[in-house]
């Protein structure tokens, strides 16, 4: 009887929890819309430039906007703990202050994720989500193509502003991932004289690498329209080309957040080209990608959530891309002809996968 009562009590708690939890899905889009608004207005940038917390009137004056709707936006952002509100003095008005989280919304700087948020919340990238169920039902092979008539790479090539946003967003991730790679795996880069970054975008990854490892010369390799706008940098050569055809030769190849854009067949083709580009005796391919853990007890649940969400992004935005488990990584690496590989977790969404010919 007691067991039955406990069971009923547990079900009632679940029902109460569900009654509240469902609202998160009804209005879940609002949070990202408010955060995007904060980035576009430059709220974090204004407080940072001011050098100290700001009153509502100071903030509205700096942003040149009406204080009334700004107050309502700030009320939400404070509730989300993105900014904090505190009294300036005992008698003075309250002020808005930065938090560690709000600093990630700065439009520039070491810890900026603003461009990545703006990319994923852009109309171009949001539209395919409405076709996710059709993709799963097989109505179309690509949610992105169904909306835009071409894949994401062709769209970017034809739309320079969107291509720029993609490059800036990938640079955001590089500024987070590369320090984490170096912190955990610096020894990977010792002894290398040259390294080619396959799909290196605007060159941010290589700039961070050669700065930390001054003995390395880098080749930033990407599609011609991408590298044509890449920043010039000492010890880095920008090379345009197609990774499906050929990869420039170097002691090692690094490929970060690229392979998840492709299905297994394409992935194997890219990896074969990377393997051909490095010396057979001492070369290696350094892959920086998410690995979905299948052991629930070992995994960091917060990072697992990000990796699973990334997998949905691949489904919405690419034709065949996906995040992979250890077993799935082992399969594509084996099929590409690598004799062995290691996987090292780092303090980031991605892990470092070293593949040896």
SULSULUR-V83342 format. One record per pair of residues at least 6 apart in sequence whose C-alpha atoms are under 7 Angstrom apart, sorted by the first residue. I is the first residue (numbers start at 0). J is the second residue. If there is no record, write none. Layout:
I & J
I & J
//
This chain:
33 & 72
35 & 117
38 & 104
38 & 113
40 & 62
43 & 97
43 & 101
43 & 102
43 & 104
43 & 105
44 & 105
44 & 106
45 & 61
46 & 52
46 & 53
52 & 94
52 & 95
52 & 96
53 & 94
53 & 95
53 & 96
54 & 92
54 & 93
54 & 94
54 & 95
55 & 66
55 & 70
55 & 94
56 & 66
59 & 65
59 & 66
59 & 69
76 & 82
77 & 83
77 & 84
81 & 98
81 & 100
81 & 101
82 & 95
82 & 96
82 & 97
82 & 98
82 & 101
83 & 95
83 & 96
83 & 97
83 & 98
84 & 93
84 & 94
84 & 95
84 & 96
85 & 93
85 & 94
85 & 95
86 & 92
86 & 93
86 & 94
87 & 93
87 & 94
102 & 110
102 & 111
103 & 110
103 & 111
103 & 112
103 & 113
104 & 111
104 & 112
104 & 113
105 & 111
105 & 113
106 & 113
109 & 174
111 & 171
112 & 171
114 & 164
114 & 167
114 & 168
114 & 171
115 & 168
115 & 171
118 & 124
118 & 164
118 & 165
118 & 168
119 & 125
126 & 146
127 & 142
127 & 143
127 & 146
127 & 315
127 & 316
128 & 315
130 & 142
131 & 142
131 & 315
133 & 139
134 & 140
134 & 141
134 & 142
139 & 145
140 & 318
141 & 317
141 & 318
142 & 315
142 & 316
143 & 150
143 & 151
143 & 315
143 & 316
143 & 317
144 & 150
151 & 316
151 & 317
155 & 161
155 & 162
156 & 162
156 & 224
166 & 200
166 & 201
170 & 203
173 & 203
173 & 204
176 & 347
177 & 204
177 & 207
179 & 345
179 & 346
179 & 347
180 & 345
183 & 345
191 & 215
191 & 250
192 & 214
192 & 215
192 & 216
192 & 250
193 & 215
193 & 216
193 & 217
193 & 249
193 & 250
193 & 251
194 & 216
194 & 217
194 & 218
194 & 249
194 & 250
194 & 251
194 & 252
195 & 217
195 & 218
195 & 219
195 & 220
195 & 247
195 & 249
195 & 251
195 & 252
195 & 253
196 & 205
196 & 218
196 & 219
196 & 220
196 & 252
196 & 253
196 & 254
197 & 219
197 & 220
197 & 221
197 & 252
197 & 253
197 & 254
198 & 220
198 & 221
198 & 254
198 & 257
199 & 219
199 & 220
199 & 221
200 & 221
200 & 225
200 & 226
201 & 225
201 & 226
201 & 229
201 & 230
202 & 219
202 & 229
202 & 230
205 & 217
205 & 219
209 & 215
209 & 216
216 & 234
216 & 235
217 & 234
217 & 235
217 & 236
218 & 235
218 & 236
218 & 237
218 & 238
219 & 235
219 & 236
219 & 237
219 & 238
220 & 237
220 & 238
220 & 239
220 & 240
221 & 238
221 & 239
221 & 240
221 & 241
222 & 239
222 & 240
222 & 241
223 & 239
223 & 240
226 & 237
226 & 238
226 & 239
242 & 269
243 & 268
243 & 269
243 & 272
245 & 272
246 & 272
246 & 273
246 & 276
247 & 276
248 & 276
248 & 277
249 & 276
249 & 277
250 & 277
250 & 278
250 & 282
251 & 277
251 & 282
251 & 283
251 & 284
252 & 273
252 & 277
252 & 283
252 & 284
252 & 285
253 & 284
253 & 285
253 & 286
254 & 285
254 & 286
254 & 287
255 & 286
255 & 287
255 & 288
256 & 287
256 & 288
258 & 266
259 & 320
259 & 321
259 & 322
260 & 313
260 & 317
260 & 320
260 & 321
261 & 319
261 & 320
261 & 321
262 & 319
262 & 320
262 & 321
263 & 331
266 & 331
267 & 331
267 & 334
267 & 335
270 & 335
271 & 335
273 & 284
274 & 284
274 & 356
277 & 283
279 & 356
282 & 355
282 & 356
283 & 353
283 & 354
283 & 355
283 & 356
284 & 353
284 & 354
284 & 355
285 & 351
285 & 352
285 & 353
285 & 354
286 & 351
286 & 352
286 & 353
287 & 349
287 & 350
287 & 351
287 & 352
288 & 349
288 & 350
288 & 351
289 & 306
289 & 322
289 & 348
289 & 349
289 & 350
290 & 322
290 & 323
290 & 324
290 & 325
290 & 349
290 & 350
291 & 303
291 & 306
291 & 322
291 & 323
291 & 324
292 & 298
292 & 324
302 & 348
306 & 348
310 & 321
310 & 322
313 & 320
313 & 321
314 & 320
314 & 321
336 & 356
337 & 354
337 & 355
337 & 356
338 & 355
338 & 356
339 & 354
339 & 355
340 & 352
340 & 353
340 & 354
340 & 355
341 & 352
341 & 353
341 & 354
342 & 350
342 & 351
342 & 352
342 & 353
343 & 350
343 & 351
343 & 352
344 & 350
344 & 351
//
